[in-house]
Amino acid sequence: MAGILIHDCTILATPGADGELARGDIRIDGERLTHVGEAPATVPGDTVIDGRGKVALPGFISTHHHLFQSLLRGLSGDAALPEWLRSCILPTAPHFRPEDLYWGIRLSLAECIESGVTTVADWAFNLHSVEHAEAAYEAMAESGARIHFAYGPSMAKGWGDFDLRLEDFESVRTRFFRASRTSDRVTLWAGLGGPELQREERFREEMGIARGYGLRVHIHLRENEAFEPKDAVERLDRWGLLGPDLLLAHAIHLRDIDLDLLSRSHTKVSYNALSNMRLGDGICRVVELRRRGVDVGLGLDGSASNDNNDFFALLRSSVGLQRARWLRADCLSVNDVLEMATIGGARCVGQEEEIGSLQPGKRADVILIDPHTVNFMPLNAVPAQLVFCAQPRNVDTVIVGGRVLKRKAELVDIDLRHLLAKCQEAARRVTSIAGVSRKELPA
């Protein structure tokens, strides 16, 4: 049976392990990798991609996002998190129609794919109705990317509206996911408010429902120093809610006892350097978490709290922020951050057996980097240059589950002109109704 053959490329099969580069071919049959290494026999009818001079590595994994927020880019640009929520998110959130969510999500995912991101964990709030959730699901499924859909709250009534609409959640679960947690590359999670945003009884009820269905859970925790309770991790431990199926976003303001509890429970953490800097939240204790064996992935976070989906900017900032904090360049290495971007991220979303490295049998999530550009050349130390030099324009090819989503540095099967026009129209409508100040280009 014909497949895809990436011929004669440089292969970084397991980023972070040792930075070892090899030369060879990658073969894809259906959704799976069937060969990584020396050239296999070509099957007649294969789609052959010329990999000469290019670097193949597993697709990047963003472990925390709010995909719809691309419609709110640039707003409240000088606000810290509490004021940003009051001036940007809370006024606009109630006015999103299902189609607004759809276009915002499609825009974020197009940019993610442009940047080599093949998997995203989305804490999907603003789900005001079943129709809103369906629009979000459809945008995710149509993108071709691999999405962990952490079904979240509405927030239509503002701060404090963090409880799931359980009837809507059940409707979406049974309609799109039936007996399985995964449908068309979209995996259902629960995106809960957590102990900082919900009453204990309700949060524990929702955790019980999610775990009863075998779903993974994604919550925000200790993002901002002002948030209460400060002993949130200890409370989760007392309630028996920590564990390898729980992914924490941010986890910045942690005490040593919190680090130990996360380590013992194998709870996962998403490190969101760009957003944390933009909103003045602080610096996640990544070095200490990793020393304790906690799985840490990288998250782009919302397209309005980070404002773009440039994963290479995230790589650089993730390294730089830790080195600036520690005043040392060896506290977090190039290999460390490449590992967090790939197989470490896969562990955070519970898919390390399926994605995160280029190995036969795994899902065919592959990106090709073209280094022959003014921002990358000359080639001296390729793994380090992937972190410090690369930009989205260096991503030549993106393949997710055997489906080509970007080729020859161009997105495939996306009408960008139409997408951008729809997003501009939706953003203008939402912000106008909300009374949020905007500054467009003069007519």
N, C-alpha and C positions, 0 to 999 in steps of 0.2 A: 504494500500500500504506500502511495506517495505521501511524503511528509515535507518538513522544512529542514534544509541543511544549511547551517552557517559554516561556511568553508574558510579554513585557514585564518583563524582569528587568534588573538592572544586571550587566554582564559584566566580569570581570577575567580576560581570556582568557589572558594570559601573565604570571602573577605574577612580579615581579622585574625585568621588562624596563624599565618606566617607571612602573608603578603606574597605568597609564591605564585609566580606567573608561569603558564605553560602555553605551548603552541599546539593548535589542533583544530578539530571540527566539533560542532555541536549538532546533534540530530534530534528532531522533534517529530513524534508520531502522535497525532491526536492532541491531547492536552498534556502529554508527558514528555520528559526528556528520556531518550533511549540510548544516547551515547554522548559522552563528554571526554574528549581526548584525541588520540591519533585518528587520522581520517578513516571513517567507515566507508563501505561501498555505497555509492549513490544509487538510489532506486529510480528507474525511469519515471518521469513525471514529477520528481521532487521540485519544490520551489527552492532554488539555490540563492542564498544571500552571500555576497562576497564580503568576507570578514577581514581581508588583508588590511593591515595597518590599524585595525580597530581592537578595542578591548571589550570582551564579554564578561559580564558579571551578573549576579542575581538582581532582580528588580528591587528597588528601595521600598521599605515598609514604613509608613507614617502611622505611629501608634496612637495619635490623638488628633482629632479634627472636628470642626463644625462647618461642613461643606457649604451650606447655604449662605454663609456670611460674605461670600464674594460680592454680593450686591451692596454691602456696606463698607467697602474698602475706603480707607483714608479718613473716615469720620472720627471725630474726637481724637485727633492725632497727637495731642499733647496731654491727654488725660491718663491718670493712673487707673487701675482696675475698677475701684468703686465708682468713680466719676464716669469712666467709660461705659460701664453698665447702665448708669442712670441717663447718660446723654446719647448713647448710641443704640444699645440693644433694647432696653425696656421701652422706649418710645416707638420703635419700629416693629418689634416682634409681633404685636397683635394684628398688624396690617398686611402680613404676608398671606397671599392667596396660595392655593396649591401650585399654580403655574409659576409663581414667583420662586417658591422653593425649588421647583424643577429646574428652572433656568440657572439659578445660583449654584446648584449642585453640579450641573453639567459644566459650567464655567470653571469651577474649582477643579473638577476631575480632569478636564481637558488640560489645565495647567499642570496638574500633578503628573499626568502622563507625559507631557512635554518635558518634564524634569526627571523622568526615569522612575517615577513612583508607580508601582504596580499593585500595591496593597495599602488600604487606608482603613483605620478604625475611626468611625464617625460617631461622636456623641451627638445624636440627631435630635435636637429640641425644636421648638416652634411647630410641633405636630398638633395643630388645633383641632383636627378632625381626622376621620378615616381617610378622607380625600387627600388631606395634606400628606399623610403617611404613605398613601399609594403613589402620589406624585414623587415623593422622595425615593421610594423603592424603584420606580420606573426609571428615574434619572440615573440611579446607581447601576441598575441592570443594563441599561442601554450604553453606558460608558465603556463597558468591556473590562473595566478594572475589577480587582478583587476587593470587596468591601465588607467590613464588619459593621453592620447596621445596628448600633447601640440605640435602640428605640427609647427616646427620652420624653420629657414632659412638654406641655404646651407653653407655659409661661405667658399665656394670653392675658392673664390677670395681673401680670407683673411679678415682682419679687415675692417669693413665698409660694408661688404656684408651681411647685416642683414635683408634685405627686403625679404618677402615671395615670392616664385615662385608661383604666384597665379593660373596659369593654372594647375600646378602640384597639388597644394592644392585642387583645385576643382575636379580634376580627382580622387584623393584618397577619397575625401569626398563622391562623388557620387557612386564610386565603392564599398566601404566598409561600408558606413554608410547610404546611400540612404536618406530616409526621417527622419531617427532617428539619434540621436547623439551617440548612444551606439550600439556596435556590438560585441557579444561574449566577454563580460566583458571589452571590450576596448571602452572608451568614448573619442570622439574627442573634443579637445580644440584647441585654437590658441596660439602658443608660439611665442610671438612678441618680437622685439628688444627693443622697448620702447623709451622714450625720450632721453636716454643717448646714444643710438646706431642707431637711425634713424632720418631722417628729420621729422619735425612735420607733414607736409602734408601727407607723406606716412604712418606714424604711425597711424594718425587719420583715414586715409582711411582703413587701415587693421583692426583697432578696429571696424569701422562701418560695415565692411564685417562680422567679427566674431559675433558681436552682432545681425546683421541681420539674421544670422543662429541660433541664440540662444545659441552660444558657450561661454563657460567660457574662460578667457584669463589669461595667465601666463607670467610675465615679470620679468627680473632682475631689481633691483633698489637700488641705494645707497649702493652697495656692497663694494666699495673701496673709500677711502677718496678723491683720485685724480680724480674720475670721475666727469664729468660735464653733465648737470647743477646741481648746489647744491640745487636749488629750484625745483627739478623735481616733488616732490609731489604737490607743489602749482600749477605747470603748469598742471598736470593731473586734479587737481580740477577745474581750470579755463576752461579747455577744456571739462569738464563734463564727464571725463573718469574714475574717481574713482567709486567704488561700490562693492557690495557683489559678483559680478561675476568676480572680478579681484583679482588674487593671486600674491603677490609680493614675490620674492625670495630675501632673505638676509635682505634688509631694515635696514642696520646697522647704517649708518651715518644720522640719522634723528634729526631734530630740534623739539622743543616742538610744534611749529605750525603744523609740519608734523604729529606728533602723534595725535593731535586733529582732523586734517582733515581725517586721516584714521579711527578714531573712529566714527566721524559723518557720514561717508560714508559707514561704515561697510565693508571696504576693508580688505582682508585677508593677513596674513603674514606667510611665512615659515622661521623658525629659523634653521640655518644650522651650528651648533656649531663646528663640527669636521672639516669641510671645512674651515670655517672662521679662525680657529686656524692654520690649516696647511698652509694657504696662507697668514697669517698675516694681515687679513682684518679688524679685530676689533670685538667688542662684540655687538650684537643686543640688543636694549633697551627693552628686553622682559618684565621685571617687569613693566615698565611704560606703555607699550602697553596693558598688561593684566589689569592693574589698570583702564585703560580707556575703557575696555570692548572689545578690539580688539581680534578677533579670531586668535590665533597663533598655528601653527602646527610645527612638527619637520621634517626636511629634511636631508636625507643622502647626498645629492648632488652627484656630479660625482664620479665615481669609479676611477678617476685620480686626483681629488682635495681633496678627503677624502681617497681614495684608498681601502676602504673595505665597506661592507654593514652590519657590526655588529651593529644592532640597540640597543643593550644593551650598547655598548660603547657610542652611541649617547645619550642615556638616562643619563648616568653618566656625560658626558661632558656638556650636556645641563643644568643640575643642577649645576655642579661645576663651570662652567664659570660665571654664575650669582652670585653665592655666593662669588666667589673670587672678582668680581667687586664691590659688595656691602659690602664686609667684614661682611656679616651676613649670618647665615644658615637658617633664616626664610623668606628670600625674595622670595624663590621659593621652594615649598615643594615637597616631594615625590608624593603626590596626584596630585599636579599641573602638574608635568612632565608626569605622567601616563595619565592624562586627555588630555594633548596636543598630546600624542602618539596615542590616540584612538578617542574619540568623538570630541575632539578639531580638530584633523586632518580631521575628517569626515566633520565638518562644513567648513573647509578651501576648501574642494573639492566639497562642495554642496551636500553631501550625508548623512547628519546627520539623515535623516529619514530611511536610508537603512542600514547603517553600523556604527561601532564605539562603540556599546554596545551590550550586549547579551540580547535581548528582543524578545519574540515571534512576528513573523511577519517580522522581519528584515532578511537581507541576512545572510546566514550561513557562516560567516567568523570567524572561531574559532581557537585558538591555545591552546595547552595543554603544560604546563611547568612541567617538572620532577625536583623537587628540591633536590632529594636524591643523591647529588654528593658532592665531596670534596669542590667545590667552593661555594656551597649554604648552606649546613648543618652547624650547627643545625638550626631548624626552630624557629625563635624568633619573627620576625616581617615581615610577608611575603610581603606586598606591598613594604616596604623599601628594602627588599632583591631582589625583582624583578629589582629594579633600580640599586642597588649597588653591587649585587653579581652575578646575572644571566649572562650567556653567551649563544651563539647560540647552544652549545651542550645540553643545558637544554630544548630546544624546542623538545618535543617528537612528537607532531602531529600538522599539519597545514591543515586546511580545508578552501577552498574558494568557496562560493556559493554551498556548499554541495559536492564539489569534494576534495578528499583527495590528498594533494600534498606532505606531509611528514608524515611518520608513523614509530613509534619505532625508532625515531631519524635518519631516513634515507629518503632521497628524493625518491619520487615515480616516476617511468617511465622516468628516465633520465639516459642516458648512460654517466656517468661522464668522463670516460676515453676518449671517443670520443669527448665530448664537450671540454675538456681541451686541447686535441691535436689540434683540429681545432682552438681554440683561440690562442694557442702558434704559430701555423703556420701563422695565420692572423696578429698577433702582429709583428712577425719577418718580414713579408713582408712589412707592412705599415711603420714601423720605418726605415727599410733599405732603401726604396725608398726615404723617407723624409730626410735621413741622420742624424737621431737622434741617439745619442750615447746610447748604451745599454750594460748591463753587465749580461750575462747569466751565468749559472753554467758552469764551465770548462768541456770540453768533456772528 
